[in-house]
Amino acid sequence: MLSFRKISLLLILIFSGLFVYAQFDTEEVDSVENKILYNKQYTYGVTLHNLGLGINFRTGGRQSIFKTRMIEFEFVSMRSYRQVKLVNPYFVNSRRYVYGKYNDAFFLRAGVIWKKLLNRKPYWGGVEVRMLYGGGFSLGLGKPYYLYVIEDISGNGTQFVLKEERFNPEKHSSTIIYGRAPFTTGLGEITLHPGVYLKAGLNFEYGSKNTSIKSLEIGGVVDVLPTGLSIMADRTDQIVFPGLYLNINFGKRYNKY
C-alpha cells in the first residue's frame, strides 16, 4: 500500500513532467524587449514548507502596470514539529511510525493573492521581484492516524496477530506497536475544520520570456482554525498553524480578447 510520502512524491513527479511539457509546448519567439503587457496569466507548482509539502495553482490578471490579482488554490500536508519516527526493535520487519500521533493533517486553501511589482527585469533578462500578500478560506482535514498493534492471542508470547487501531496513549505503549497502518485506513473518518489563512512573501521571476513564467517564491503563511485541529494525542486542539514556505512555479501569460 502506498504511503502518503510516496503518493506526494508521485504527484511532484507528475507535476514536474507537466512543467517540462508546458515549457516545450508553448515555446515561441518572445523576450523581455517585447513591451506588450499581457493581461491574463496562470501558474502551477510545488509548495515546500517547514512542516510539509503540497501543490498549488493560481489564475488571474493584471489590474495595472504594477499590480496583479490572482485566485489561488493550494493543497498541503501539515505535520507537528514534535513528530519523531520510531521502529519497534523487538520485531523483525516492523514498520516506521510516529509515536503519539493522532491525526494526519492537511490544508485546502482557496483565496485571493495580490502581487505588486518591485523591480522590473532589465532588457537582457534577469530577475523580476514582486511583493505578494493575500489570504482566504482554509479547510483543515484531519484523517485519523492508525497503527498496527501487536496482540498476544496465545497468552504466553508464542502467537501474535496484528490489529489496526487508532493511537490511544492510555493503551498503546511503544513495545506493542508494530508500525503504521496503511494510509487508506481511516479515510472514511476524516473531520473538517474550516478557518482562514493569511500569506505574504516575495516572488522572484527569472528567464528571458514574458509569456513563459518561471519563478521562486518565499514567504510566510498562517492558518487559523477556530474549532482547532489536533495532530498529536498529548496536546489540545491547535488553532493557529504558522509556517514558512518555498514555491517553485511555472506558468504562462497571454491576452484574451
C-alpha beads as a LAMMPS data file, in Angstrom:
LAMMPS data file: protein, C-alpha beads

257 atoms
256 bonds

1 atom types
1 bond types

-500.0 500.0 xlo xhi
-500.0 500.0 ylo yhi
-500.0 500.0 zlo zhi

Masses

1 110.0

Atoms # bond

1 1 1 0.000 0.000 0.000
2 1 1 1.373 3.438 -0.957
3 1 1 2.198 5.748 1.935
4 1 1 1.321 9.453 1.849
5 1 1 5.005 10.307 1.318
6 1 1 5.143 8.052 -1.753
7 1 1 1.885 9.490 -3.077
8 1 1 3.229 13.044 -2.570
9 1 1 6.470 12.244 -4.391
10 1 1 4.457 10.709 -7.252
11 1 1 2.352 13.882 -7.521
12 1 1 5.502 16.007 -7.603
13 1 1 6.953 13.868 -10.421
14 1 1 3.704 14.145 -12.395
15 1 1 3.580 17.920 -11.972
16 1 1 7.284 18.216 -12.846
17 1 1 6.572 16.342 -16.070
18 1 1 3.718 18.704 -16.840
19 1 1 6.012 21.678 -16.210
20 1 1 8.614 20.391 -18.661
21 1 1 5.954 19.585 -21.271
22 1 1 4.382 23.022 -20.878
23 1 1 7.693 24.760 -21.438
24 1 1 8.345 22.928 -24.726
25 1 1 4.733 23.023 -25.839
26 1 1 4.403 26.808 -25.523
27 1 1 7.816 27.717 -26.938
28 1 1 7.576 30.891 -29.028
29 1 1 9.592 33.905 -30.074
30 1 1 9.497 36.328 -27.194
31 1 1 11.849 38.314 -24.977
32 1 1 11.699 40.946 -22.284
33 1 1 12.433 43.512 -25.012
34 1 1 8.856 42.929 -26.139
35 1 1 6.890 45.704 -24.413
36 1 1 3.484 44.040 -24.753
37 1 1 1.527 43.938 -21.494
38 1 1 -0.206 40.593 -21.071
39 1 1 -3.466 40.822 -19.132
40 1 1 -4.006 37.171 -18.160
41 1 1 -1.807 34.558 -16.535
42 1 1 -1.820 31.251 -14.696
43 1 1 0.797 29.398 -12.667
44 1 1 1.088 25.990 -11.058
45 1 1 3.781 24.463 -8.945
46 1 1 5.087 22.652 -5.910
47 1 1 4.907 24.014 -2.369
48 1 1 7.597 23.093 0.157
49 1 1 7.213 24.326 3.712
50 1 1 8.858 23.685 7.059
51 1 1 6.167 21.205 8.124
52 1 1 5.156 19.501 4.875
53 1 1 4.671 19.839 1.131
54 1 1 1.930 20.307 -1.427
55 1 1 0.785 21.651 -4.797
56 1 1 -0.702 24.988 -5.881
57 1 1 -2.497 26.669 -8.775
58 1 1 -3.182 30.358 -9.455
59 1 1 -5.063 32.168 -12.187
60 1 1 -5.800 35.849 -12.634
61 1 1 -4.962 39.041 -14.414
62 1 1 -3.258 42.396 -14.381
63 1 1 -5.044 45.256 -12.608
64 1 1 -2.450 47.870 -13.524
65 1 1 1.122 48.050 -14.783
66 1 1 2.439 47.219 -11.329
67 1 1 -0.321 45.163 -9.723
68 1 1 -1.770 41.693 -10.401
69 1 1 -4.648 39.887 -8.699
70 1 1 -4.839 36.082 -8.720
71 1 1 -7.179 33.415 -7.400
72 1 1 -5.199 30.770 -5.520
73 1 1 -5.872 27.097 -4.769
74 1 1 -3.432 25.136 -2.647
75 1 1 -3.318 21.712 -1.005
76 1 1 -0.592 20.978 1.556
77 1 1 0.201 18.406 4.201
78 1 1 0.911 19.504 7.773
79 1 1 2.874 17.701 10.464
80 1 1 3.775 18.594 14.022
81 1 1 7.277 19.859 14.768
82 1 1 7.248 17.360 17.646
83 1 1 6.944 14.309 15.382
84 1 1 9.653 11.654 15.693
85 1 1 9.596 8.389 13.754
86 1 1 10.302 5.159 15.640
87 1 1 10.785 1.479 14.852
88 1 1 9.964 -1.389 17.229
89 1 1 13.345 -3.172 17.673
90 1 1 11.795 -6.325 19.168
91 1 1 10.012 -7.480 15.992
92 1 1 11.504 -8.267 12.577
93 1 1 10.355 -6.123 9.630
94 1 1 8.430 -3.730 11.866
95 1 1 7.292 -0.512 10.164
96 1 1 8.228 3.064 10.986
97 1 1 5.605 5.131 12.753
98 1 1 5.171 8.348 14.738
99 1 1 4.545 7.648 18.393
100 1 1 1.826 9.852 19.867
101 1 1 0.353 10.969 16.540
102 1 1 -3.432 11.295 16.474
103 1 1 -4.230 12.735 13.026
104 1 1 -2.677 13.163 9.603
105 1 1 -3.395 16.824 8.843
106 1 1 -3.909 18.581 5.505
107 1 1 -4.970 22.076 4.459
108 1 1 -7.038 23.004 1.417
109 1 1 -6.768 26.742 0.751
110 1 1 -8.717 28.983 -1.623
111 1 1 -8.093 32.725 -1.625
112 1 1 -7.028 35.888 -3.403
113 1 1 -3.392 36.934 -3.842
114 1 1 -2.189 40.393 -4.890
115 1 1 1.277 40.819 -6.405
116 1 1 2.983 44.220 -6.643
117 1 1 5.984 44.752 -8.928
118 1 1 9.073 46.000 -7.064
119 1 1 11.821 45.533 -9.635
120 1 1 11.350 45.063 -13.387
121 1 1 13.649 42.817 -15.417
122 1 1 16.454 44.507 -17.349
123 1 1 16.111 44.268 -21.141
124 1 1 18.533 41.301 -21.275
125 1 1 16.560 39.230 -18.777
126 1 1 17.494 38.707 -15.151
127 1 1 15.181 38.622 -12.151
128 1 1 11.897 40.439 -11.580
129 1 1 10.847 40.888 -7.938
130 1 1 7.291 41.154 -6.672
131 1 1 5.808 41.541 -3.212
132 1 1 2.722 39.420 -2.594
133 1 1 0.052 39.303 0.074
134 1 1 -3.427 37.889 0.474
135 1 1 -5.489 35.169 2.078
136 1 1 -8.838 33.491 2.128
137 1 1 -10.626 30.318 3.170
138 1 1 -8.703 27.439 4.743
139 1 1 -10.157 23.980 5.346
140 1 1 -8.254 21.740 7.717
141 1 1 -8.638 17.998 7.146
142 1 1 -7.926 15.582 9.986
143 1 1 -7.507 11.922 8.994
144 1 1 -7.203 9.531 11.947
145 1 1 -3.724 8.032 12.302
146 1 1 -3.928 4.250 12.629
147 1 1 -1.297 1.798 13.850
148 1 1 -0.655 -1.916 13.645
149 1 1 -0.826 -3.084 17.258
150 1 1 0.586 -6.461 18.359
151 1 1 -1.791 -8.661 20.314
152 1 1 -0.694 -11.849 22.061
153 1 1 -3.534 -14.301 21.379
154 1 1 -1.737 -17.265 22.945
155 1 1 -1.284 -15.648 26.333
156 1 1 2.268 -16.955 26.618
157 1 1 4.084 -14.962 23.934
158 1 1 4.131 -17.661 21.242
159 1 1 1.433 -16.451 18.843
160 1 1 0.645 -12.900 17.808
161 1 1 -1.765 -11.070 15.491
162 1 1 -1.764 -7.519 14.179
163 1 1 -4.768 -5.264 14.742
164 1 1 -5.419 -1.831 13.230
165 1 1 -6.163 0.648 16.000
166 1 1 -6.099 4.413 16.385
167 1 1 -3.399 5.549 18.785
168 1 1 -4.512 5.702 22.415
169 1 1 -1.860 6.989 24.871
170 1 1 -3.506 5.113 27.753
171 1 1 -3.472 1.806 25.912
172 1 1 -0.607 1.698 23.420
173 1 1 2.989 1.591 24.611
174 1 1 5.873 1.583 22.127
175 1 1 6.598 -2.100 22.864
176 1 1 3.281 -3.342 21.384
177 1 1 3.219 -1.094 18.292
178 1 1 4.352 -2.896 15.124
179 1 1 4.160 0.129 12.867
180 1 1 1.928 2.431 10.900
181 1 1 -1.210 1.042 9.258
182 1 1 -1.925 1.814 5.559
183 1 1 -2.698 5.457 4.764
184 1 1 -6.120 4.468 3.407
185 1 1 -7.204 3.245 6.842
186 1 1 -9.389 5.959 8.354
187 1 1 -10.209 7.837 5.132
188 1 1 -13.908 7.464 5.897
189 1 1 -13.397 9.183 9.276
190 1 1 -11.921 12.478 8.032
191 1 1 -13.041 15.513 10.042
192 1 1 -13.413 19.040 8.602
193 1 1 -12.119 22.164 10.352
194 1 1 -12.953 25.431 8.499
195 1 1 -10.940 28.582 9.029
196 1 1 -8.956 31.318 7.281
197 1 1 -5.369 31.880 6.161
198 1 1 -3.083 34.840 5.518
199 1 1 0.022 34.824 3.323
200 1 1 2.837 37.265 2.496
201 1 1 6.113 36.871 0.659
202 1 1 8.409 37.748 -2.226
203 1 1 8.203 36.331 -5.743
204 1 1 11.375 36.118 -7.867
205 1 1 10.665 35.593 -11.558
206 1 1 13.554 34.671 -13.834
207 1 1 14.011 33.844 -17.507
208 1 1 14.045 35.709 -20.803
209 1 1 10.412 35.281 -21.922
210 1 1 7.472 37.457 -20.930
211 1 1 4.939 34.822 -21.941
212 1 1 6.601 31.999 -20.006
213 1 1 6.608 32.247 -16.204
214 1 1 9.307 30.605 -14.101
215 1 1 9.575 31.758 -10.512
216 1 1 10.678 31.009 -6.987
217 1 1 8.637 32.340 -4.098
218 1 1 9.453 32.554 -0.408
219 1 1 7.244 33.754 2.403
220 1 1 5.162 33.019 5.438
221 1 1 1.637 31.716 5.872
222 1 1 -0.598 31.268 8.884
223 1 1 -3.772 29.186 9.081
224 1 1 -6.319 29.892 11.810
225 1 1 -8.913 27.203 12.593
226 1 1 -11.394 28.394 15.265
227 1 1 -12.530 24.828 16.036
228 1 1 -8.938 23.601 16.319
229 1 1 -7.217 20.504 14.940
230 1 1 -5.112 18.039 16.923
231 1 1 -2.130 16.358 15.245
232 1 1 -0.574 14.845 18.373
233 1 1 -2.603 12.999 21.012
234 1 1 -0.933 14.562 24.046
235 1 1 -1.973 18.164 23.394
236 1 1 -5.182 20.144 22.994
237 1 1 -6.529 21.170 19.599
238 1 1 -4.194 23.591 17.852
239 1 1 -5.878 26.721 16.498
240 1 1 -3.006 28.665 14.872
241 1 1 -0.656 26.987 12.350
242 1 1 2.197 29.314 11.287
243 1 1 4.814 28.310 8.720
244 1 1 7.454 29.317 6.185
245 1 1 7.229 28.161 2.578
246 1 1 9.063 27.948 -0.739
247 1 1 7.126 27.710 -4.010
248 1 1 8.521 26.557 -7.356
249 1 1 6.119 27.856 -10.002
250 1 1 5.685 27.669 -13.763
251 1 1 3.023 29.212 -15.964
252 1 1 2.048 31.410 -18.869
253 1 1 0.977 34.969 -19.678
254 1 1 -1.435 35.699 -22.506
255 1 1 -4.019 38.153 -23.793
256 1 1 -7.660 37.186 -24.193
257 1 1 -9.715 39.374 -26.481

Bonds

1 1 1 2
2 1 2 3
3 1 3 4
4 1 4 5
5 1 5 6
6 1 6 7
7 1 7 8
8 1 8 9
9 1 9 10
10 1 10 11
11 1 11 12
12 1 12 13
13 1 13 14
14 1 14 15
15 1 15 16
16 1 16 17
17 1 17 18
18 1 18 19
19 1 19 20
20 1 20 21
21 1 21 22
22 1 22 23
23 1 23 24
24 1 24 25
25 1 25 26
26 1 26 27
27 1 27 28
28 1 28 29
29 1 29 30
30 1 30 31
31 1 31 32
32 1 32 33
33 1 33 34
34 1 34 35
35 1 35 36
36 1 36 37
37 1 37 38
38 1 38 39
39 1 39 40
40 1 40 41
41 1 41 42
42 1 42 43
43 1 43 44
44 1 44 45
45 1 45 46
46 1 46 47
47 1 47 48
48 1 48 49
49 1 49 50
50 1 50 51
51 1 51 52
52 1 52 53
53 1 53 54
54 1 54 55
55 1 55 56
56 1 56 57
57 1 57 58
58 1 58 59
59 1 59 60
60 1 60 61
61 1 61 62
62 1 62 63
63 1 63 64
64 1 64 65
65 1 65 66
66 1 66 67
67 1 67 68
68 1 68 69
69 1 69 70
70 1 70 71
71 1 71 72
72 1 72 73
73 1 73 74
74 1 74 75
75 1 75 76
76 1 76 77
77 1 77 78
78 1 78 79
79 1 79 80
80 1 80 81
81 1 81 82
82 1 82 83
83 1 83 84
84 1 84 85
85 1 85 86
86 1 86 87
87 1 87 88
88 1 88 89
89 1 89 90
90 1 90 91
91 1 91 92
92 1 92 93
93 1 93 94
94 1 94 95
95 1 95 96
96 1 96 97
97 1 97 98
98 1 98 99
99 1 99 100
100 1 100 101
101 1 101 102
102 1 102 103
103 1 103 104
104 1 104 105
105 1 105 106
106 1 106 107
107 1 107 108
108 1 108 109
109 1 109 110
110 1 110 111
111 1 111 112
112 1 112 113
113 1 113 114
114 1 114 115
115 1 115 116
116 1 116 117
117 1 117 118
118 1 118 119
119 1 119 120
120 1 120 121
121 1 121 122
122 1 122 123
123 1 123 124
124 1 124 125
125 1 125 126
126 1 126 127
127 1 127 128
128 1 128 129
129 1 129 130
130 1 130 131
131 1 131 132
132 1 132 133
133 1 133 134
134 1 134 135
135 1 135 136
136 1 136 137
137 1 137 138
138 1 138 139
139 1 139 140
140 1 140 141
141 1 141 142
142 1 142 143
143 1 143 144
144 1 144 145
145 1 145 146
146 1 146 147
147 1 147 148
148 1 148 149
149 1 149 150
150 1 150 151
151 1 151 152
152 1 152 153
153 1 153 154
154 1 154 155
155 1 155 156
156 1 156 157
157 1 157 158
158 1 158 159
159 1 159 160
160 1 160 161
161 1 161 162
162 1 162 163
163 1 163 164
164 1 164 165
165 1 165 166
166 1 166 167
167 1 167 168
168 1 168 169
169 1 169 170
170 1 170 171
171 1 171 172
172 1 172 173
173 1 173 174
174 1 174 175
175 1 175 176
176 1 176 177
177 1 177 178
178 1 178 179
179 1 179 180
180 1 180 181
181 1 181 182
182 1 182 183
183 1 183 184
184 1 184 185
185 1 185 186
186 1 186 187
187 1 187 188
188 1 188 189
189 1 189 190
190 1 190 191
191 1 191 192
192 1 192 193
193 1 193 194
194 1 194 195
195 1 195 196
196 1 196 197
197 1 197 198
198 1 198 199
199 1 199 200
200 1 200 201
201 1 201 202
202 1 202 203
203 1 203 204
204 1 204 205
205 1 205 206
206 1 206 207
207 1 207 208
208 1 208 209
209 1 209 210
210 1 210 211
211 1 211 212
212 1 212 213
213 1 213 214
214 1 214 215
215 1 215 216
216 1 216 217
217 1 217 218
218 1 218 219
219 1 219 220
220 1 220 221
221 1 221 222
222 1 222 223
223 1 223 224
224 1 224 225
225 1 225 226
226 1 226 227
227 1 227 228
228 1 228 229
229 1 229 230
230 1 230 231
231 1 231 232
232 1 232 233
233 1 233 234
234 1 234 235
235 1 235 236
236 1 236 237
237 1 237 238
238 1 238 239
239 1 239 240
240 1 240 241
241 1 241 242
242 1 242 243
243 1 243 244
244 1 244 245
245 1 245 246
246 1 246 247
247 1 247 248
248 1 248 249
249 1 249 250
250 1 250 251
251 1 251 252
252 1 252 253
253 1 253 254
254 1 254 255
255 1 255 256
256 1 256 257
